[in-house]
Amino acid sequence: MHQKEDYLERLTDRERKVCAAIAERFTSREIADLLFVSSNTVKSHVASTLGKFEVHSRGEVARPGRRRSRVCSSIGALSPSRP
């Protein structure tokens, strides 16, 4: 079983930001706008993050109570809350 730190160490700084946004249920377009990158770049970061977490969907990362969700949520908010 992986510890929280193990998952965080696997992620790049940008992947951590994307992970935090996934945990807050931001869409790829919203993440792209926040990070000033294209949606395709976000999709690439999402795919890389999912692979490192050994899951198949964003929902597995964002689902409350899941270890990976707690890891992503612990990173902190990407930006001020959405309206």
C-alpha positions as CSV (number, residue, x, y, z in Angstrom):
1,M,0.0,0.0,0.0
2,H,1.3,3.4,-1.0
3,Q,1.7,6.3,1.4
4,K,0.6,9.8,0.6
5,E,4.1,10.9,0.1
6,D,4.8,8.2,-2.4
7,Y,2.1,9.5,-4.7
8,L,3.2,13.1,-4.3
9,E,6.8,12.2,-5.1
10,R,5.7,10.6,-8.4
11,L,4.1,13.8,-9.7
12,T,5.8,16.8,-11.3
13,D,4.8,20.3,-10.0
14,R,2.4,20.8,-13.0
15,E,0.9,17.3,-12.4
16,R,0.3,18.3,-8.7
17,K,-1.6,21.4,-9.8
18,V,-3.7,19.4,-12.3
19,C,-4.3,16.8,-9.6
20,A,-5.5,19.4,-7.2
21,A,-7.9,20.8,-9.8
22,I,-9.2,17.3,-10.6
23,A,-9.9,16.8,-6.9
24,E,-11.9,20.0,-7.0
25,R,-13.7,18.7,-10.1
26,F,-12.5,21.4,-12.5
27,T,-12.9,20.5,-16.2
28,S,-9.9,20.2,-18.6
29,R,-10.9,23.6,-20.1
30,E,-11.1,25.3,-16.7
31,I,-7.7,23.8,-15.8
32,A,-6.2,24.9,-19.1
33,D,-7.5,28.5,-18.5
34,L,-6.1,28.6,-15.0
35,L,-2.6,27.3,-16.0
36,F,-2.5,29.2,-19.3
37,V,-2.0,26.1,-21.4
38,S,-4.0,24.2,-24.0
39,S,-6.6,21.6,-23.2
40,N,-4.4,19.1,-25.0
41,T,-1.6,19.9,-22.5
42,V,-4.0,19.4,-19.6
43,K,-5.2,16.1,-21.1
44,S,-1.6,14.9,-21.3
45,H,-0.9,15.9,-17.6
46,V,-4.2,14.1,-16.6
47,A,-3.1,10.9,-18.5
48,S,0.3,11.0,-16.9
49,T,-1.2,11.5,-13.4
50,L,-3.7,8.7,-13.9
51,G,-0.9,6.4,-15.0
52,K,1.3,7.3,-12.0
53,F,-1.7,6.6,-9.7
54,E,-2.5,3.4,-11.5
55,V,-6.1,4.3,-12.2
56,H,-8.2,4.6,-15.3
57,S,-10.4,7.7,-14.8
58,R,-10.4,11.2,-13.3
59,G,-13.3,10.0,-11.2
60,E,-11.1,7.6,-9.4
61,V,-8.8,10.5,-8.4
62,A,-11.6,12.9,-7.5
63,R,-13.9,10.4,-5.7
64,P,-14.1,11.5,-2.0
65,G,-12.7,9.0,0.4
66,R,-10.3,7.5,-2.0
67,R,-6.6,7.6,-1.0
68,R,-5.6,9.3,-4.3
69,S,-8.4,11.8,-3.8
70,R,-7.0,12.7,-0.4
71,V,-3.6,13.0,-1.9
72,C,-4.8,15.4,-4.6
73,S,-7.0,17.3,-2.1
74,S,-4.1,17.8,0.3
75,I,-2.1,19.6,-2.4
76,G,-4.5,22.6,-2.0
77,A,-6.6,24.7,-4.2
78,L,-5.4,25.7,-7.6
79,S,-7.1,29.0,-7.5
80,P,-9.9,30.9,-5.7
81,S,-13.1,29.0,-5.6
82,R,-15.4,29.0,-8.6
83,P,-18.7,30.9,-8.3
